[in-house]
Amino acid sequence: MHISDQTVLLLNCTLKPSPDPSSCQLMAEQLLEGFEAHGLQGDIVRVVDHDIAPGVLADMGGGDQWPALRTRILAADILVICTPTWLGHMSSVAQRVLERLDAELSATDDEGRPILFGHVAVTAVLGNEDGAHKITADLHQALNDIGFTLPAQGGTYWNGAAMERTDYKDLAETPEPVLAANATLVANAVHLARMLAEHPYPARPRG
């Protein structure tokens, strides 16, 4: 697979439905622009706009809209989860995405590998208080368990000053360290996705 054929899906896990302004939306748009500069095509999905039922199955029935989103996740070479920080934790929307992805632990390909082996995941965390490192660690551990591969420095974030109300979307300009972290995340994710496409993980041992 040529890198120009690869795709990226960015999940905006804000609690705000469209069209409300969202710092995660701004971050996702910045990252998507970076991926497009590397030749990838992609889309941003605001998860809260969809009726994602609670549960740990691939399809919970009753109008559950996860199956359609799941199809898009499985089709993407790179997944980006972008979450705000609430009370020091990822959003409940991001947590629900992880819980629904748990179903993929039991799904395997013809070689016995979990079906998300070969897919790359990266994260972005926004907030006006601390908590980004813990949220990044929680996300990365879960995504790795599910079968995603994470590149070096595959997490970007921005935290505002404590006890203040400035949001990422309200900044006059994006801080240079964040731009640098975004660029590294994108470049490393693209590099890793290309390597995995050319050199897949080995088949699971039998027996």
C-alpha positions as CSV (number, residue, x, y, z in Angstrom):
1,M,0.0,0.0,0.0
2,H,1.3,3.4,-0.9
3,I,1.1,6.1,1.8
4,S,-1.1,8.2,-0.5
5,D,-3.7,5.4,-0.2
6,Q,-3.8,5.5,3.6
7,T,-6.4,7.3,5.6
8,V,-6.8,8.9,9.0
9,L,-10.0,9.2,11.1
10,L,-10.1,11.8,13.9
11,L,-12.6,11.3,16.7
12,N,-13.5,14.5,18.5
13,C,-14.7,13.4,21.9
14,T,-16.0,16.8,23.1
15,L,-19.1,16.9,25.1
16,K,-20.4,19.7,22.9
17,P,-22.7,18.8,20.0
18,S,-22.3,20.4,16.7
19,P,-22.2,23.3,15.8
20,D,-20.9,24.5,19.2
21,P,-17.3,25.7,19.2
22,S,-14.9,23.1,20.4
23,S,-11.2,23.2,21.3
24,C,-11.0,19.6,20.3
25,Q,-12.4,20.4,16.9
26,L,-9.7,23.0,16.4
27,M,-7.0,20.6,17.4
28,A,-8.4,17.9,15.2
29,E,-8.6,20.3,12.2
30,Q,-4.9,21.3,12.8
31,L,-3.9,17.6,13.0
32,L,-5.9,16.7,9.9
33,E,-4.2,19.6,8.0
34,G,-0.9,18.0,9.0
35,F,-1.9,14.6,7.8
36,E,-3.1,16.0,4.5
37,A,0.2,17.7,4.0
38,H,1.7,14.2,4.2
39,G,-0.6,13.0,1.5
40,L,-3.3,11.2,3.6
41,Q,-7.0,11.7,3.3
42,G,-9.2,11.9,6.4
43,D,-12.3,12.9,8.2
44,I,-13.2,14.3,11.6
45,V,-16.2,12.8,13.5
46,R,-17.8,14.5,16.5
47,V,-18.8,11.4,18.4
48,V,-21.4,13.1,20.6
49,D,-23.5,13.8,17.4
50,H,-24.1,10.1,17.1
51,D,-26.2,7.8,19.3
52,I,-23.5,5.5,20.7
53,A,-25.0,3.1,23.1
54,P,-23.2,2.0,26.3
55,G,-21.8,-1.6,26.2
56,V,-18.9,-3.7,25.0
57,L,-20.3,-5.4,22.0
58,A,-19.8,-4.4,18.3
59,D,-23.5,-3.8,18.0
60,M,-25.8,-3.1,20.9
61,G,-28.9,-3.0,18.7
62,G,-31.9,-0.7,19.2
63,G,-30.6,2.1,16.9
64,D,-27.0,1.9,18.1
65,Q,-24.9,4.0,15.7
66,W,-21.6,2.5,16.8
67,P,-21.5,-0.2,14.0
68,A,-21.3,2.5,11.3
69,L,-18.5,4.3,13.2
70,R,-16.8,1.0,13.9
71,T,-16.6,0.4,10.1
72,R,-14.9,3.7,9.6
73,I,-12.4,3.0,12.4
74,L,-11.5,-0.4,11.0
75,A,-11.0,1.1,7.5
76,A,-8.7,3.9,8.7
77,D,-4.9,3.3,8.9
78,I,-4.5,5.9,11.6
79,L,-7.0,6.7,14.4
80,V,-6.8,10.0,16.4
81,I,-8.7,10.3,19.7
82,C,-9.0,13.9,20.8
83,T,-10.6,14.5,24.2
84,P,-11.1,17.4,26.6
85,T,-10.2,17.2,30.3
86,W,-13.0,17.1,32.8
87,L,-12.3,16.8,36.5
88,G,-8.8,15.5,35.6
89,H,-10.1,12.7,33.3
90,M,-10.9,12.1,29.7
91,S,-14.4,12.9,28.6
92,S,-17.2,10.3,29.1
93,V,-17.5,10.3,25.3
94,A,-13.8,9.2,24.9
95,Q,-14.3,6.5,27.6
96,R,-17.3,5.2,25.8
97,V,-15.3,4.9,22.6
98,L,-12.7,2.8,24.4
99,E,-15.4,0.6,26.0
100,R,-16.9,-0.1,22.6
101,L,-13.5,-0.8,21.1
102,D,-13.1,-3.5,23.8
103,A,-15.2,-5.8,21.5
104,E,-12.3,-5.9,19.0
105,L,-10.2,-7.9,21.5
106,S,-12.0,-11.0,20.5
107,A,-12.0,-10.3,16.7
108,T,-9.1,-11.8,14.7
109,D,-8.0,-12.0,11.1
110,D,-7.1,-15.1,9.1
111,E,-3.7,-15.2,10.7
112,G,-5.1,-15.1,14.2
113,R,-4.1,-11.5,14.9
114,P,-6.5,-9.0,16.5
115,I,-8.0,-7.1,13.7
116,L,-6.5,-3.8,14.8
117,F,-3.0,-5.0,14.6
118,G,-1.4,-2.9,11.9
119,H,-3.5,0.1,12.7
120,V,-1.8,3.2,14.3
121,A,-3.4,5.3,17.1
122,V,-2.4,8.7,18.5
123,T,-4.1,11.1,21.0
124,A,-4.7,14.8,21.7
125,V,-5.8,16.1,25.1
126,L,-7.1,19.6,25.8
127,G,-7.9,21.3,29.1
128,N,-7.5,24.4,31.2
129,E,-6.2,22.4,34.1
130,D,-3.6,19.7,34.5
131,G,-4.3,16.1,33.7
132,A,-3.1,15.6,30.2
133,H,-0.2,13.2,31.0
134,K,-2.5,10.9,33.0
135,I,-5.2,11.0,30.3
136,T,-2.6,10.3,27.6
137,A,-1.3,7.4,29.6
138,D,-4.8,5.9,30.1
139,L,-5.6,6.3,26.4
140,H,-2.4,4.8,25.2
141,Q,-2.6,1.8,27.5
142,A,-6.1,1.0,26.4
143,L,-5.5,1.5,22.7
144,N,-2.4,-0.7,22.9
145,D,-4.3,-3.4,24.7
146,I,-7.0,-3.3,21.9
147,G,-4.3,-3.8,19.3
148,F,-3.3,-0.4,18.0
149,T,0.4,0.5,17.6
150,L,1.5,3.9,19.0
151,P,4.4,5.9,17.5
152,A,7.1,7.6,19.5
153,Q,5.7,10.8,21.1
154,G,2.2,9.9,19.8
155,G,0.4,12.2,22.1
156,T,0.0,15.9,21.9
157,Y,-1.8,18.2,24.4
158,W,-2.4,21.7,25.7
159,N,-3.2,22.8,29.3
160,G,-4.1,26.3,30.2
161,A,-3.1,27.9,33.5
162,A,-4.7,26.6,36.6
163,M,-7.8,28.4,37.9
164,E,-8.3,30.3,34.6
165,R,-11.0,29.9,32.0
166,T,-9.1,30.3,28.7
167,D,-9.7,27.5,26.2
168,Y,-7.4,26.4,23.4
169,K,-9.9,27.7,20.8
170,D,-9.7,31.1,22.4
171,L,-5.9,31.6,22.1
172,A,-4.7,34.3,19.8
173,E,-2.3,31.8,18.3
174,T,-1.3,28.2,18.8
175,P,1.8,28.0,21.0
176,E,4.9,26.9,19.2
177,P,5.6,23.9,21.4
178,V,2.1,22.6,20.6
179,L,2.7,23.1,16.9
180,A,5.9,21.2,17.2
181,A,4.3,18.4,19.1
182,N,1.5,18.2,16.5
183,A,4.0,18.0,13.7
184,T,6.0,15.2,15.4
185,L,2.9,13.2,16.2
186,V,1.7,13.4,12.5
187,A,5.1,12.6,11.0
188,N,5.7,9.7,13.3
189,A,2.2,8.3,12.9
190,V,2.5,8.4,9.1
191,H,6.0,6.8,9.2
192,L,4.7,4.0,11.5
193,A,1.6,3.4,9.3
194,R,3.8,3.0,6.2
195,M,6.1,0.6,8.0
196,L,3.3,-1.6,9.3
197,A,1.7,-1.7,5.8
198,E,5.0,-2.9,4.4
199,H,5.9,-5.2,7.3
200,P,2.8,-6.6,9.0
201,Y,3.0,-8.2,12.4
202,P,3.6,-12.0,12.3
203,A,0.8,-14.5,12.5
204,R,-0.3,-15.6,16.0
205,P,1.4,-18.8,17.1
206,R,-0.9,-21.8,17.0
207,G,-1.3,-24.3,19.8
